[in-house]
Amino acid sequence: MTRTQSSPARRRRIFVPVPAESVPPPAPPQLPDPPIYRALVRTWADRGRTLPGRHDPEWVRLAAPFPGLGQFSGSRDPRRDGR
């Protein structure tokens, strides 16, 4: 039986340039809210309503994962044979 010898593989090095940091475009200037919108936001705030772009503790509480989900992972079958 003869031995076959493979030639050593040549490894190629590929140069990949690092991308230049992109500078984000400047933000458009913020225009003041129209007076009717300011009045609406003021009315909502006075009545305790949720305002766009502001922290809402009730939403945070409702969207939080239920803390008791991990309590009920066991099998209901006392024999635990999967039937």
PyMOL Python script that loads the backbone (N, CA, C, O; Angstrom):
from pymol import cmd

cmd.read_pdbstr("""\
ATOM      1  N   MET A   1       0.845  -1.159   0.000  1.00  0.00           N
ATOM      2  CA  MET A   1       0.000   0.000   0.000  1.00  0.00           C
ATOM      3  C   MET A   1       0.899   1.233   0.000  1.00  0.00           C
ATOM      4  O   MET A   1       1.843   1.320   0.785  1.00  0.00           O
ATOM      5  N   THR A   2       0.611   2.155  -0.855  1.00  0.00           N
ATOM      6  CA  THR A   2       1.431   3.368  -0.941  1.00  0.00           C
ATOM      7  C   THR A   2       0.775   4.501  -0.171  1.00  0.00           C
ATOM      8  O   THR A   2      -0.447   4.610  -0.073  1.00  0.00           O
ATOM      9  N   ARG A   3       1.619   5.305   0.349  1.00  0.00           N
ATOM     10  CA  ARG A   3       1.133   6.454   1.120  1.00  0.00           C
ATOM     11  C   ARG A   3       0.958   7.661   0.222  1.00  0.00           C
ATOM     12  O   ARG A   3       1.842   7.984  -0.571  1.00  0.00           O
ATOM     13  N   THR A   4      -0.154   8.314   0.339  1.00  0.00           N
ATOM     14  CA  THR A   4      -0.348   9.552  -0.409  1.00  0.00           C
ATOM     15  C   THR A   4      -0.089  10.717   0.532  1.00  0.00           C
ATOM     16  O   THR A   4      -0.606  10.780   1.648  1.00  0.00           O
ATOM     17  N   GLN A   5       0.696  11.593   0.061  1.00  0.00           N
ATOM     18  CA  GLN A   5       1.053  12.733   0.901  1.00  0.00           C
ATOM     19  C   GLN A   5       0.413  13.967   0.294  1.00  0.00           C
ATOM     20  O   GLN A   5       0.593  14.258  -0.888  1.00  0.00           O
ATOM     21  N   SER A   6      -0.324  14.676   1.101  1.00  0.00           N
ATOM     22  CA  SER A   6      -0.949  15.890   0.587  1.00  0.00           C
ATOM     23  C   SER A   6       0.003  17.056   0.782  1.00  0.00           C
ATOM     24  O   SER A   6       0.748  17.117   1.760  1.00  0.00           O
ATOM     25  N   SER A   7      -0.035  17.962  -0.151  1.00  0.00           N
ATOM     26  CA  SER A   7       0.818  19.145  -0.019  1.00  0.00           C
ATOM     27  C   SER A   7       0.211  20.074   1.021  1.00  0.00           C
ATOM     28  O   SER A   7      -1.011  20.173   1.129  1.00  0.00           O
ATOM     29  N   PRO A   8       1.048  20.747   1.778  1.00  0.00           N
ATOM     30  CA  PRO A   8       0.501  21.643   2.799  1.00  0.00           C
ATOM     31  C   PRO A   8      -0.349  22.745   2.146  1.00  0.00           C
ATOM     32  O   PRO A   8       0.040  23.345   1.144  1.00  0.00           O
ATOM     33  N   ALA A   9      -1.485  22.982   2.732  1.00  0.00           N
ATOM     34  CA  ALA A   9      -2.394  23.993   2.176  1.00  0.00           C
ATOM     35  C   ALA A   9      -1.820  25.385   2.417  1.00  0.00           C
ATOM     36  O   ALA A   9      -1.298  25.684   3.491  1.00  0.00           O
ATOM     37  N   ARG A  10      -1.925  26.203   1.422  1.00  0.00           N
ATOM     38  CA  ARG A  10      -1.461  27.586   1.569  1.00  0.00           C
ATOM     39  C   ARG A  10      -2.618  28.413   2.095  1.00  0.00           C
ATOM     40  O   ARG A  10      -3.726  28.384   1.558  1.00  0.00           O
ATOM     41  N   ARG A  11      -2.346  29.124   3.121  1.00  0.00           N
ATOM     42  CA  ARG A  11      -3.389  29.976   3.692  1.00  0.00           C
ATOM     43  C   ARG A  11      -3.273  31.372   3.114  1.00  0.00           C
ATOM     44  O   ARG A  11      -2.195  31.964   3.055  1.00  0.00           O
ATOM     45  N   ARG A  12      -4.382  31.861   2.705  1.00  0.00           N
ATOM     46  CA  ARG A  12      -4.412  33.220   2.174  1.00  0.00           C
ATOM     47  C   ARG A  12      -4.838  34.174   3.280  1.00  0.00           C
ATOM     48  O   ARG A  12      -5.735  33.882   4.070  1.00  0.00           O
ATOM     49  N   ARG A  13      -4.204  35.264   3.312  1.00  0.00           N
ATOM     50  CA  ARG A  13      -4.605  36.310   4.247  1.00  0.00           C
ATOM     51  C   ARG A  13      -5.350  37.366   3.459  1.00  0.00           C
ATOM     52  O   ARG A  13      -4.854  37.908   2.472  1.00  0.00           O
ATOM     53  N   ILE A  14      -6.525  37.633   3.914  1.00  0.00           N
ATOM     54  CA  ILE A  14      -7.358  38.620   3.236  1.00  0.00           C
ATOM     55  C   ILE A  14      -7.416  39.855   4.117  1.00  0.00           C
ATOM     56  O   ILE A  14      -7.731  39.776   5.304  1.00  0.00           O
ATOM     57  N   PHE A  15      -7.114  40.975   3.528  1.00  0.00           N
ATOM     58  CA  PHE A  15      -7.150  42.241   4.263  1.00  0.00           C
ATOM     59  C   PHE A  15      -8.550  42.819   4.153  1.00  0.00           C
ATOM     60  O   PHE A  15      -9.033  43.102   3.057  1.00  0.00           O
ATOM     61  N   VAL A  16      -9.183  42.986   5.277  1.00  0.00           N
ATOM     62  CA  VAL A  16     -10.509  43.603   5.319  1.00  0.00           C
ATOM     63  C   VAL A  16     -10.362  44.911   6.073  1.00  0.00           C
ATOM     64  O   VAL A  16     -10.114  44.903   7.279  1.00  0.00           O
ATOM     65  N   PRO A  17     -10.509  46.021   5.394  1.00  0.00           N
ATOM     66  CA  PRO A  17     -10.334  47.303   6.087  1.00  0.00           C
ATOM     67  C   PRO A  17     -11.436  47.526   7.111  1.00  0.00           C
ATOM     68  O   PRO A  17     -12.582  47.120   6.923  1.00  0.00           O
ATOM     69  N   VAL A  18     -11.061  48.171   8.179  1.00  0.00           N
ATOM     70  CA  VAL A  18     -12.015  48.505   9.235  1.00  0.00           C
ATOM     71  C   VAL A  18     -12.882  49.648   8.728  1.00  0.00           C
ATOM     72  O   VAL A  18     -12.361  50.653   8.245  1.00  0.00           O
ATOM     73  N   PRO A  19     -14.204  49.505   8.833  1.00  0.00           N
ATOM     74  CA  PRO A  19     -15.065  50.588   8.343  1.00  0.00           C
ATOM     75  C   PRO A  19     -14.846  51.857   9.161  1.00  0.00           C
ATOM     76  O   PRO A  19     -14.693  51.822  10.382  1.00  0.00           O
ATOM     77  N   ALA A  20     -14.839  52.945   8.462  1.00  0.00           N
ATOM     78  CA  ALA A  20     -14.683  54.234   9.134  1.00  0.00           C
ATOM     79  C   ALA A  20     -15.937  54.521   9.943  1.00  0.00           C
ATOM     80  O   ALA A  20     -17.043  54.145   9.557  1.00  0.00           O
ATOM     81  N   GLU A  21     -15.749  55.183  11.057  1.00  0.00           N
ATOM     82  CA  GLU A  21     -16.906  55.529  11.876  1.00  0.00           C
ATOM     83  C   GLU A  21     -17.758  56.530  11.124  1.00  0.00           C
ATOM     84  O   GLU A  21     -17.284  57.556  10.637  1.00  0.00           O
ATOM     85  N   SER A  22     -19.020  56.193  11.051  1.00  0.00           N
ATOM     86  CA  SER A  22     -19.916  57.114  10.362  1.00  0.00           C
ATOM     87  C   SER A  22     -20.446  58.127  11.356  1.00  0.00           C
ATOM     88  O   SER A  22     -20.749  57.805  12.505  1.00  0.00           O
ATOM     89  N   VAL A  23     -20.546  59.320  10.900  1.00  0.00           N
ATOM     90  CA  VAL A  23     -21.066  60.393  11.735  1.00  0.00           C
ATOM     91  C   VAL A  23     -22.553  60.495  11.454  1.00  0.00           C
ATOM     92  O   VAL A  23     -22.957  60.668  10.304  1.00  0.00           O
ATOM     93  N   PRO A  24     -23.380  60.391  12.498  1.00  0.00           N
ATOM     94  CA  PRO A  24     -24.822  60.482  12.240  1.00  0.00           C
ATOM     95  C   PRO A  24     -25.175  61.872  11.710  1.00  0.00           C
ATOM     96  O   PRO A  24     -24.557  62.869  12.082  1.00  0.00           O
ATOM     97  N   PRO A  25     -26.171  61.917  10.844  1.00  0.00           N
ATOM     98  CA  PRO A  25     -26.566  63.226  10.323  1.00  0.00           C
ATOM     99  C   PRO A  25     -27.107  64.089  11.454  1.00  0.00           C
ATOM    100  O   PRO A  25     -27.660  63.575  12.427  1.00  0.00           O
ATOM    101  N   PRO A  26     -26.951  65.366  11.325  1.00  0.00           N
ATOM    102  CA  PRO A  26     -27.452  66.247  12.389  1.00  0.00           C
ATOM    103  C   PRO A  26     -28.966  66.111  12.521  1.00  0.00           C
ATOM    104  O   PRO A  26     -29.682  65.941  11.535  1.00  0.00           O
ATOM    105  N   ALA A  27     -29.428  66.190  13.755  1.00  0.00           N
ATOM    106  CA  ALA A  27     -30.868  66.074  14.012  1.00  0.00           C
ATOM    107  C   ALA A  27     -31.577  67.302  13.446  1.00  0.00           C
ATOM    108  O   ALA A  27     -31.069  68.421  13.521  1.00  0.00           O
ATOM    109  N   PRO A  28     -32.757  67.068  12.880  1.00  0.00           N
ATOM    110  CA  PRO A  28     -33.494  68.232  12.369  1.00  0.00           C
ATOM    111  C   PRO A  28     -33.879  69.142  13.525  1.00  0.00           C
ATOM    112  O   PRO A  28     -34.106  68.670  14.639  1.00  0.00           O
ATOM    113  N   PRO A  29     -33.951  70.404  13.276  1.00  0.00           N
ATOM    114  CA  PRO A  29     -34.301  71.325  14.367  1.00  0.00           C
ATOM    115  C   PRO A  29     -35.699  71.023  14.895  1.00  0.00           C
ATOM    116  O   PRO A  29     -36.622  70.756  14.126  1.00  0.00           O
ATOM    117  N   GLN A  30     -35.840  71.069  16.214  1.00  0.00           N
ATOM    118  CA  GLN A  30     -37.136  70.805  16.842  1.00  0.00           C
ATOM    119  C   GLN A  30     -38.027  72.038  16.709  1.00  0.00           C
ATOM    120  O   GLN A  30     -37.698  73.127  17.178  1.00  0.00           O
ATOM    121  N   LEU A  31     -39.142  71.828  16.065  1.00  0.00           N
ATOM    122  CA  LEU A  31     -40.103  72.912  15.941  1.00  0.00           C
ATOM    123  C   LEU A  31     -40.984  72.933  17.184  1.00  0.00           C
ATOM    124  O   LEU A  31     -41.306  71.875  17.723  1.00  0.00           O
ATOM    125  N   PRO A  32     -41.369  74.088  17.638  1.00  0.00           N
ATOM    126  CA  PRO A  32     -42.247  74.130  18.809  1.00  0.00           C
ATOM    127  C   PRO A  32     -43.602  73.510  18.486  1.00  0.00           C
ATOM    128  O   PRO A  32     -44.084  73.579  17.356  1.00  0.00           O
ATOM    129  N   ASP A  33     -44.198  72.909  19.499  1.00  0.00           N
ATOM    130  CA  ASP A  33     -45.525  72.321  19.307  1.00  0.00           C
ATOM    131  C   ASP A  33     -46.543  73.415  19.024  1.00  0.00           C
ATOM    132  O   ASP A  33     -46.441  74.523  19.550  1.00  0.00           O
ATOM    133  N   PRO A  34     -47.526  73.095  18.188  1.00  0.00           N
ATOM    134  CA  PRO A  34     -48.599  74.078  17.956  1.00  0.00           C
ATOM    135  C   PRO A  34     -49.337  74.347  19.270  1.00  0.00           C
ATOM    136  O   PRO A  34     -49.404  73.470  20.131  1.00  0.00           O
ATOM    137  N   PRO A  35     -49.880  75.533  19.425  1.00  0.00           N
ATOM    138  CA  PRO A  35     -50.554  75.880  20.687  1.00  0.00           C
ATOM    139  C   PRO A  35     -51.667  74.909  21.061  1.00  0.00           C
ATOM    140  O   PRO A  35     -51.848  74.617  22.243  1.00  0.00           O
ATOM    141  N   ILE A  36     -52.417  74.402  20.087  1.00  0.00           N
ATOM    142  CA  ILE A  36     -53.521  73.502  20.422  1.00  0.00           C
ATOM    143  C   ILE A  36     -52.978  72.193  21.006  1.00  0.00           C
ATOM    144  O   ILE A  36     -53.591  71.607  21.898  1.00  0.00           O
ATOM    145  N   TYR A  37     -51.820  71.735  20.496  1.00  0.00           N
ATOM    146  CA  TYR A  37     -51.223  70.518  21.028  1.00  0.00           C
ATOM    147  C   TYR A  37     -50.705  70.759  22.441  1.00  0.00           C
ATOM    148  O   TYR A  37     -50.888  69.913  23.316  1.00  0.00           O
ATOM    149  N   ARG A  38     -50.067  71.891  22.676  1.00  0.00           N
ATOM    150  CA  ARG A  38     -49.583  72.207  24.027  1.00  0.00           C
ATOM    151  C   ARG A  38     -50.742  72.253  25.014  1.00  0.00           C
ATOM    152  O   ARG A  38     -50.613  71.788  26.146  1.00  0.00           O
ATOM    153  N   ALA A  39     -51.867  72.808  24.596  1.00  0.00           N
ATOM    154  CA  ALA A  39     -53.035  72.883  25.478  1.00  0.00           C
ATOM    155  C   ALA A  39     -53.573  71.473  25.765  1.00  0.00           C
ATOM    156  O   ALA A  39     -53.973  71.180  26.892  1.00  0.00           O
ATOM    157  N   LEU A  40     -53.582  70.612  24.762  1.00  0.00           N
ATOM    158  CA  LEU A  40     -54.056  69.245  24.948  1.00  0.00           C
ATOM    159  C   LEU A  40     -53.144  68.486  25.913  1.00  0.00           C
ATOM    160  O   LEU A  40     -53.628  67.790  26.806  1.00  0.00           O
ATOM    161  N   VAL A  41     -51.829  68.618  25.738  1.00  0.00           N
ATOM    162  CA  VAL A  41     -50.889  67.941  26.625  1.00  0.00           C
ATOM    163  C   VAL A  41     -51.041  68.468  28.052  1.00  0.00           C
ATOM    164  O   VAL A  41     -50.987  67.690  29.005  1.00  0.00           O
ATOM    165  N   ARG A  42     -51.225  69.753  28.205  1.00  0.00           N
ATOM    166  CA  ARG A  42     -51.416  70.334  29.541  1.00  0.00           C
ATOM    167  C   ARG A  42     -52.693  69.788  30.182  1.00  0.00           C
ATOM    168  O   ARG A  42     -52.698  69.469  31.371  1.00  0.00           O
ATOM    169  N   THR A  43     -53.772  69.680  29.409  1.00  0.00           N
ATOM    170  CA  THR A  43     -55.032  69.149  29.933  1.00  0.00           C
ATOM    171  C   THR A  43     -54.866  67.694  30.345  1.00  0.00           C
ATOM    172  O   THR A  43     -55.321  67.295  31.417  1.00  0.00           O
ATOM    173  N   TRP A  44     -54.216  66.898  29.501  1.00  0.00           N
ATOM    174  CA  TRP A  44     -53.994  65.487  29.836  1.00  0.00           C
ATOM    175  C   TRP A  44     -53.147  65.348  31.097  1.00  0.00           C
ATOM    176  O   TRP A  44     -53.445  64.520  31.959  1.00  0.00           O
ATOM    177  N   ALA A  45     -52.093  66.154  31.207  1.00  0.00           N
ATOM    178  CA  ALA A  45     -51.222  66.083  32.385  1.00  0.00           C
ATOM    179  C   ALA A  45     -51.992  66.459  33.639  1.00  0.00           C
ATOM    180  O   ALA A  45     -51.813  65.839  34.687  1.00  0.00           O
ATOM    181  N   ASP A  46     -52.847  67.470  33.542  1.00  0.00           N
ATOM    182  CA  ASP A  46     -53.645  67.886  34.703  1.00  0.00           C
ATOM    183  C   ASP A  46     -54.598  66.782  35.153  1.00  0.00           C
ATOM    184  O   ASP A  46     -54.904  66.672  36.341  1.00  0.00           O
ATOM    185  N   ARG A  47     -55.067  65.967  34.213  1.00  0.00           N
ATOM    186  CA  ARG A  47     -55.997  64.883  34.536  1.00  0.00           C
ATOM    187  C   ARG A  47     -55.285  63.569  34.853  1.00  0.00           C
ATOM    188  O   ARG A  47     -55.941  62.558  35.102  1.00  0.00           O
ATOM    189  N   GLY A  48     -53.949  63.571  34.845  1.00  0.00           N
ATOM    190  CA  GLY A  48     -53.181  62.370  35.183  1.00  0.00           C
ATOM    191  C   GLY A  48     -53.103  61.345  34.074  1.00  0.00           C
ATOM    192  O   GLY A  48     -52.848  60.170  34.339  1.00  0.00           O
ATOM    193  N   ARG A  49     -53.315  61.759  32.843  1.00  0.00           N
ATOM    194  CA  ARG A  49     -53.270  60.814  31.722  1.00  0.00           C
ATOM    195  C   ARG A  49     -51.844  60.573  31.251  1.00  0.00           C
ATOM    196  O   ARG A  49     -50.924  61.320  31.584  1.00  0.00           O
ATOM    197  N   THR A  50     -51.685  59.515  30.470  1.00  0.00           N
ATOM    198  CA  THR A  50     -50.392  59.195  29.877  1.00  0.00           C
ATOM    199  C   THR A  50     -50.079  60.200  28.780  1.00  0.00           C
ATOM    200  O   THR A  50     -50.938  60.555  27.973  1.00  0.00           O
ATOM    201  N   LEU A  51     -48.834  60.648  28.767  1.00  0.00           N
ATOM    202  CA  LEU A  51     -48.414  61.616  27.759  1.00  0.00           C
ATOM    203  C   LEU A  51     -47.389  60.979  26.828  1.00  0.00           C
ATOM    204  O   LEU A  51     -46.532  60.216  27.273  1.00  0.00           O
ATOM    205  N   PRO A  52     -47.476  61.293  25.537  1.00  0.00           N
ATOM    206  CA  PRO A  52     -46.517  60.720  24.593  1.00  0.00           C
ATOM    207  C   PRO A  52     -45.091  61.163  24.930  1.00  0.00           C
ATOM    208  O   PRO A  52     -44.835  62.336  25.201  1.00  0.00           O
ATOM    209  N   GLY A  53     -44.164  60.186  24.905  1.00  0.00           N
ATOM    210  CA  GLY A  53     -42.767  60.497  25.143  1.00  0.00           C
ATOM    211  C   GLY A  53     -42.390  60.659  26.600  1.00  0.00           C
ATOM    212  O   GLY A  53     -41.255  61.026  26.902  1.00  0.00           O
ATOM    213  N   ARG A  54     -43.297  60.398  27.497  1.00  0.00           N
ATOM    214  CA  ARG A  54     -43.007  60.531  28.927  1.00  0.00           C
ATOM    215  C   ARG A  54     -43.111  59.169  29.605  1.00  0.00           C
ATOM    216  O   ARG A  54     -43.826  58.286  29.131  1.00  0.00           O
ATOM    217  N   HIS A  55     -42.397  59.003  30.709  1.00  0.00           N
ATOM    218  CA  HIS A  55     -42.397  57.748  31.464  1.00  0.00           C
ATOM    219  C   HIS A  55     -43.796  57.468  32.010  1.00  0.00           C
ATOM    220  O   HIS A  55     -44.447  58.354  32.562  1.00  0.00           O
ATOM    221  N   ASP A  56     -44.245  56.231  31.849  1.00  0.00           N
ATOM    222  CA  ASP A  56     -45.564  55.840  32.328  1.00  0.00           C
ATOM    223  C   ASP A  56     -45.402  54.660  33.283  1.00  0.00           C
ATOM    224  O   ASP A  56     -45.253  53.528  32.823  1.00  0.00           O
ATOM    225  N   PRO A  57     -45.428  54.888  34.604  1.00  0.00           N
ATOM    226  CA  PRO A  57     -45.216  53.805  35.551  1.00  0.00           C
ATOM    227  C   PRO A  57     -46.256  52.691  35.448  1.00  0.00           C
ATOM    228  O   PRO A  57     -45.933  51.527  35.685  1.00  0.00           O
ATOM    229  N   GLU A  58     -47.493  53.026  35.099  1.00  0.00           N
ATOM    230  CA  GLU A  58     -48.520  51.985  34.997  1.00  0.00           C
ATOM    231  C   GLU A  58     -48.216  51.036  33.832  1.00  0.00           C
ATOM    232  O   GLU A  58     -48.393  49.824  33.957  1.00  0.00           O
ATOM    233  N   TRP A  59     -47.757  51.589  32.697  1.00  0.00           N
ATOM    234  CA  TRP A  59     -47.416  50.740  31.564  1.00  0.00           C
ATOM    235  C   TRP A  59     -46.228  49.844  31.918  1.00  0.00           C
ATOM    236  O   TRP A  59     -46.215  48.670  31.548  1.00  0.00           O
ATOM    237  N   VAL A  60     -45.253  50.368  32.612  1.00  0.00           N
ATOM    238  CA  VAL A  60     -44.096  49.569  33.018  1.00  0.00           C
ATOM    239  C   VAL A  60     -44.556  48.414  33.903  1.00  0.00           C
ATOM    240  O   VAL A  60     -44.077  47.290  33.750  1.00  0.00           O
ATOM    241  N   ARG A  61     -45.467  48.675  34.814  1.00  0.00           N
ATOM    242  CA  ARG A  61     -45.974  47.631  35.700  1.00  0.00           C
ATOM    243  C   ARG A  61     -46.752  46.580  34.921  1.00  0.00           C
ATOM    244  O   ARG A  61     -46.597  45.386  35.173  1.00  0.00           O
ATOM    245  N   LEU A  62     -47.587  47.008  33.975  1.00  0.00           N
ATOM    246  CA  LEU A  62     -48.401  46.061  33.213  1.00  0.00           C
ATOM    247  C   LEU A  62     -47.570  45.251  32.221  1.00  0.00           C
ATOM    248  O   LEU A  62     -47.892  44.095  31.947  1.00  0.00           O
ATOM    249  N   ALA A  63     -46.512  45.841  31.685  1.00  0.00           N
ATOM    250  CA  ALA A  63     -45.697  45.151  30.689  1.00  0.00           C
ATOM    251  C   ALA A  63     -44.616  44.272  31.307  1.00  0.00           C
ATOM    252  O   ALA A  63     -43.964  43.512  30.590  1.00  0.00           O
ATOM    253  N   ALA A  64     -44.413  44.355  32.602  1.00  0.00           N
ATOM    254  CA  ALA A  64     -43.383  43.557  33.269  1.00  0.00           C
ATOM    255  C   ALA A  64     -43.789  42.084  33.260  1.00  0.00           C
ATOM    256  O   ALA A  64     -44.978  41.773  33.330  1.00  0.00           O
ATOM    257  N   PRO A  65     -42.818  41.174  33.174  1.00  0.00           N
ATOM    258  CA  PRO A  65     -43.162  39.746  33.199  1.00  0.00           C
ATOM    259  C   PRO A  65     -43.782  39.352  34.531  1.00  0.00           C
ATOM    260  O   PRO A  65     -43.416  39.874  35.585  1.00  0.00           O
ATOM    261  N   PHE A  66     -44.718  38.432  34.463  1.00  0.00           N
ATOM    262  CA  PHE A  66     -45.408  37.967  35.659  1.00  0.00           C
ATOM    263  C   PHE A  66     -44.424  37.217  36.545  1.00  0.00           C
ATOM    264  O   PHE A  66     -43.795  36.270  36.073  1.00  0.00           O
ATOM    265  N   PRO A  67     -44.263  37.598  37.800  1.00  0.00           N
ATOM    266  CA  PRO A  67     -43.253  36.964  38.649  1.00  0.00           C
ATOM    267  C   PRO A  67     -43.568  35.510  38.999  1.00  0.00           C
ATOM    268  O   PRO A  67     -42.655  34.776  39.379  1.00  0.00           O
ATOM    269  N   GLY A  68     -44.805  35.071  38.888  1.00  0.00           N
ATOM    270  CA  GLY A  68     -45.162  33.721  39.301  1.00  0.00           C
ATOM    271  C   GLY A  68     -45.123  32.698  38.189  1.00  0.00           C
ATOM    272  O   GLY A  68     -45.588  31.577  38.394  1.00  0.00           O
ATOM    273  N   LEU A  69     -44.585  33.027  37.007  1.00  0.00           N
ATOM    274  CA  LEU A  69     -44.610  32.076  35.898  1.00  0.00           C
ATOM    275  C   LEU A  69     -43.755  30.845  36.166  1.00  0.00           C
ATOM    276  O   LEU A  69     -44.074  29.770  35.658  1.00  0.00           O
ATOM    277  N   GLY A  70     -42.699  30.956  36.931  1.00  0.00           N
ATOM    278  CA  GLY A  70     -41.834  29.816  37.168  1.00  0.00           C
ATOM    279  C   GLY A  70     -42.334  28.877  38.244  1.00  0.00           C
ATOM    280  O   GLY A  70     -41.709  27.844  38.483  1.00  0.00           O
ATOM    281  N   GLN A  71     -43.424  29.190  38.896  1.00  0.00           N
ATOM    282  CA  GLN A  71     -43.916  28.382  40.005  1.00  0.00           C
ATOM    283  C   GLN A  71     -44.583  27.086  39.562  1.00  0.00           C
ATOM    284  O   GLN A  71     -44.614  26.123  40.328  1.00  0.00           O
ATOM    285  N   PHE A  72     -45.112  27.039  38.358  1.00  0.00           N
ATOM    286  CA  PHE A  72     -45.960  25.930  37.950  1.00  0.00           C
ATOM    287  C   PHE A  72     -45.323  25.099  36.838  1.00  0.00           C
ATOM    288  O   PHE A  72     -45.984  24.790  35.846  1.00  0.00           O
ATOM    289  N   SER A  73     -44.059  24.736  36.988  1.00  0.00           N
ATOM    290  CA  SER A  73     -43.399  23.987  35.933  1.00  0.00           C
ATOM    291  C   SER A  73     -43.452  22.479  36.154  1.00  0.00           C
ATOM    292  O   SER A  73     -43.073  21.731  35.253  1.00  0.00           O
ATOM    293  N   GLY A  74     -43.895  22.008  37.291  1.00  0.00           N
ATOM    294  CA  GLY A  74     -43.922  20.573  37.579  1.00  0.00           C
ATOM    295  C   GLY A  74     -45.066  19.878  36.868  1.00  0.00           C
ATOM    296  O   GLY A  74     -46.002  20.524  36.396  1.00  0.00           O
ATOM    297  N   SER A  75     -44.985  18.558  36.795  1.00  0.00           N
ATOM    298  CA  SER A  75     -46.011  17.755  36.150  1.00  0.00           C
ATOM    299  C   SER A  75     -47.222  17.625  37.077  1.00  0.00           C
ATOM    300  O   SER A  75     -47.072  17.578  38.298  1.00  0.00           O
ATOM    301  N   ARG A  76     -48.412  17.568  36.494  1.00  0.00           N
ATOM    302  CA  ARG A  76     -49.627  17.402  37.289  1.00  0.00           C
ATOM    303  C   ARG A  76     -49.867  15.929  37.600  1.00  0.00           C
ATOM    304  O   ARG A  76     -50.677  15.595  38.465  1.00  0.00           O
ATOM    305  N   ASP A  77     -49.156  15.044  36.887  1.00  0.00           N
ATOM    306  CA  ASP A  77     -49.330  13.611  37.058  1.00  0.00           C
ATOM    307  C   ASP A  77     -48.476  13.138  38.238  1.00  0.00           C
ATOM    308  O   ASP A  77     -47.255  13.290  38.195  1.00  0.00           O
ATOM    309  N   PRO A  78     -49.073  12.573  39.281  1.00  0.00           N
ATOM    310  CA  PRO A  78     -48.276  12.155  40.444  1.00  0.00           C
ATOM    311  C   PRO A  78     -47.287  11.036  40.120  1.00  0.00           C
ATOM    312  O   PRO A  78     -46.264  10.898  40.790  1.00  0.00           O
ATOM    313  N   ARG A  79     -47.593  10.227  39.078  1.00  0.00           N
ATOM    314  CA  ARG A  79     -46.677   9.148  38.710  1.00  0.00           C
ATOM    315  C   ARG A  79     -45.502   9.672  37.884  1.00  0.00           C
ATOM    316  O   ARG A  79     -44.466   9.014  37.789  1.00  0.00           O
ATOM    317  N   ARG A  80     -45.660  10.828  37.301  1.00  0.00           N
ATOM    318  CA  ARG A  80     -44.634  11.477  36.479  1.00  0.00           C
ATOM    319  C   ARG A  80     -44.156  10.605  35.318  1.00  0.00           C
ATOM    320  O   ARG A  80     -42.976  10.621  34.971  1.00  0.00           O
ATOM    321  N   ASP A  81     -45.075   9.846  34.721  1.00  0.00           N
ATOM    322  CA  ASP A  81     -44.679   9.031  33.572  1.00  0.00           C
ATOM    323  C   ASP A  81     -45.129   9.673  32.248  1.00  0.00           C
ATOM    324  O   ASP A  81     -44.988   9.070  31.185  1.00  0.00           O
ATOM    325  N   GLY A  82     -45.657  10.872  32.320  1.00  0.00           N
ATOM    326  CA  GLY A  82     -46.021  11.605  31.107  1.00  0.00           C
ATOM    327  C   GLY A  82     -47.378  11.261  30.544  1.00  0.00           C
ATOM    328  O   GLY A  82     -47.746  11.796  29.497  1.00  0.00           O
ATOM    329  N   ARG A  83     -48.141  10.395  31.183  1.00  0.00           N
ATOM    330  CA  ARG A  83     -49.478  10.042  30.641  1.00  0.00           C
ATOM    331  C   ARG A  83     -50.553  10.879  31.262  1.00  0.00           C
ATOM    332  O   ARG A  83     -51.728  10.721  30.930  1.00  0.00           O
TER     333      ARG A  83
END
""", "prot")
cmd.dss("prot")
cmd.show_as("cartoon", "prot")
cmd.util.cbc("prot")
cmd.orient("prot")
